[in-house]
Amino acid sequence: MDILKQLADGVASASPEETARLAAALAPVLPPDCTLALYGDLGVGKTTFVRGLAKAWGVQGHITSPSFGLYNIHQGTRRQLIHLDAYRLSSPDDFDTLMLEEFLKSPWCLAIEWPQNIAGALPREAIALELSILPDTRHFIRLKSGN
């Protein structure tokens, strides 16, 4: 079964490594120059998912949440990854002031944690994933329809 179909149905992950593997499986099928909106509460695995993307795209080094710097730019061998934590942003205008488009080098992926804080700035074609924790403590990742 292909990864998009699996994620549309929803996938339970029992470990951070499994979450990273799911992201690595998604990485090659994402279109070039795309925005990935990662919805979910604290601790659901958003940054872990981004780590899996980064590894799949040949990014070297440690991937951490960009909470205090707002965003990190990582150049991989296959794609540029911009990792944005929008938790402290309060409007689409806040996003626009970052001028991220000035830093994008194709092919790129803009992975946004807390995208609901800048919903009006998200492109219509953004790919949205919902991450949550199941009652049995496994993590659940589902492709959302629409952002």
C-alpha positions as CSV (number, residue, x, y, z in Angstrom):
1,M,0.0,0.0,0.0
2,D,1.4,3.4,-0.9
3,I,2.3,5.9,1.9
4,L,-0.3,8.5,0.8
5,K,-3.1,5.9,1.1
6,Q,-1.8,4.7,4.4
7,L,-1.6,8.3,5.8
8,A,-5.1,9.1,4.4
9,D,-6.4,6.1,6.5
10,G,-4.2,7.1,9.4
11,V,-1.2,5.2,10.8
12,A,-0.4,4.4,14.4
13,S,3.3,4.7,15.4
14,A,4.7,2.9,18.4
15,S,8.0,4.7,18.6
16,P,9.8,7.9,17.5
17,E,11.8,5.7,15.1
18,E,8.6,4.4,13.5
19,T,7.3,8.0,13.1
20,A,10.6,9.1,11.5
21,R,10.4,6.1,9.1
22,L,6.8,7.1,8.1
23,A,8.1,10.6,7.3
24,A,11.0,9.1,5.3
25,A,8.6,7.1,3.3
26,L,6.5,10.2,2.6
27,A,9.5,12.4,1.6
28,P,10.1,11.1,-1.9
29,V,6.4,11.4,-2.9
30,L,6.0,15.0,-1.8
31,P,5.9,17.4,-4.7
32,P,8.9,19.8,-5.1
33,D,8.4,23.3,-3.5
34,C,5.6,22.2,-1.1
35,T,4.3,23.3,2.3
36,L,3.6,20.7,4.9
37,A,1.3,21.8,7.7
38,L,1.8,19.6,10.9
39,Y,-1.1,19.9,13.3
40,G,-1.1,18.6,16.8
41,D,-0.5,19.3,20.5
42,L,2.8,19.4,22.3
43,G,4.6,16.1,22.3
44,V,2.7,14.4,19.5
45,G,5.8,13.9,17.3
46,K,5.8,16.9,14.9
47,T,9.6,17.5,15.2
48,T,10.3,13.8,15.1
49,F,8.3,13.7,11.8
50,V,10.4,16.6,10.5
51,R,13.6,14.7,11.5
52,G,12.5,11.8,9.3
53,L,12.0,14.1,6.3
54,A,15.3,15.7,6.9
55,K,17.2,12.4,7.0
56,A,15.4,11.2,3.8
57,W,16.5,14.4,2.0
58,G,20.1,14.1,3.1
59,V,20.2,16.8,5.7
60,Q,23.2,16.4,8.0
61,G,23.2,17.3,11.7
62,H,20.7,17.3,14.5
63,I,17.2,18.6,13.8
64,T,15.6,20.4,16.8
65,S,12.4,22.3,17.1
66,P,13.0,25.9,16.1
67,S,10.8,27.3,18.9
68,F,13.0,30.2,19.9
69,G,14.4,31.1,16.5
70,L,11.1,30.5,14.8
71,Y,12.6,28.7,11.8
72,N,15.7,26.7,10.8
73,I,16.9,26.2,7.2
74,H,18.5,22.9,6.4
75,Q,20.1,22.1,3.0
76,G,20.0,18.5,2.2
77,T,21.5,16.6,-0.8
78,R,18.0,16.1,-2.3
79,R,15.9,19.1,-1.0
80,Q,16.0,22.2,1.1
81,L,14.0,21.9,4.3
82,I,12.7,25.0,6.1
83,H,11.3,24.0,9.6
84,L,9.0,26.7,11.0
85,D,7.5,26.7,14.5
86,A,4.6,29.1,14.3
87,Y,3.6,28.6,18.0
88,R,4.6,32.2,18.8
89,L,3.1,33.7,15.7
90,S,-0.4,35.2,16.0
91,S,-1.4,36.1,12.5
92,P,-0.6,35.6,8.8
93,D,1.0,39.1,8.9
94,D,3.5,37.7,11.4
95,F,4.4,35.0,8.9
96,D,4.8,37.5,6.1
97,T,7.3,39.5,8.1
98,L,9.6,36.5,8.2
99,M,10.1,36.8,4.4
100,L,10.9,33.1,4.1
101,E,10.3,33.2,0.3
102,E,13.6,35.0,0.1
103,F,15.5,31.9,1.4
104,L,13.7,29.2,-0.6
105,K,15.8,27.2,-3.1
106,S,14.0,24.7,-5.2
107,P,13.3,22.0,-4.5
108,W,12.1,22.9,-1.0
109,C,9.7,21.9,1.7
110,L,8.4,24.3,4.3
111,A,7.3,22.2,7.3
112,I,5.2,24.2,9.7
113,E,4.4,23.2,13.2
114,W,1.3,25.0,14.7
115,P,0.0,26.1,11.2
116,Q,-3.4,27.1,12.7
117,N,-1.7,30.2,14.1
118,I,-1.0,31.5,10.5
119,A,-3.9,29.7,8.7
120,G,-4.5,32.7,6.3
121,A,-0.9,32.5,5.1
122,L,-1.0,28.8,4.2
123,P,-1.1,28.1,0.5
124,R,-4.3,26.4,-0.7
125,E,-2.3,23.4,-1.8
126,A,-0.6,22.9,1.5
127,I,-0.4,19.2,2.6
128,A,-1.9,18.9,6.1
129,L,-1.0,16.1,8.6
130,E,-2.7,15.7,11.9
131,L,-0.7,14.1,14.7
132,S,-2.2,12.9,18.0
133,I,-1.7,10.4,20.8
134,L,-4.0,7.4,21.1
135,P,-5.4,6.2,24.5
136,D,-2.8,3.3,24.3
137,T,0.0,6.0,24.0
138,R,0.8,5.2,20.4
139,H,1.0,8.2,18.2
140,F,-1.4,8.6,15.3
141,I,-0.6,10.4,12.0
142,R,-3.3,11.1,9.5
143,L,-3.4,13.1,6.2
144,K,-6.1,15.7,6.5
145,S,-8.3,16.7,3.6
146,G,-7.7,20.4,3.2
147,N,-5.8,22.6,5.6
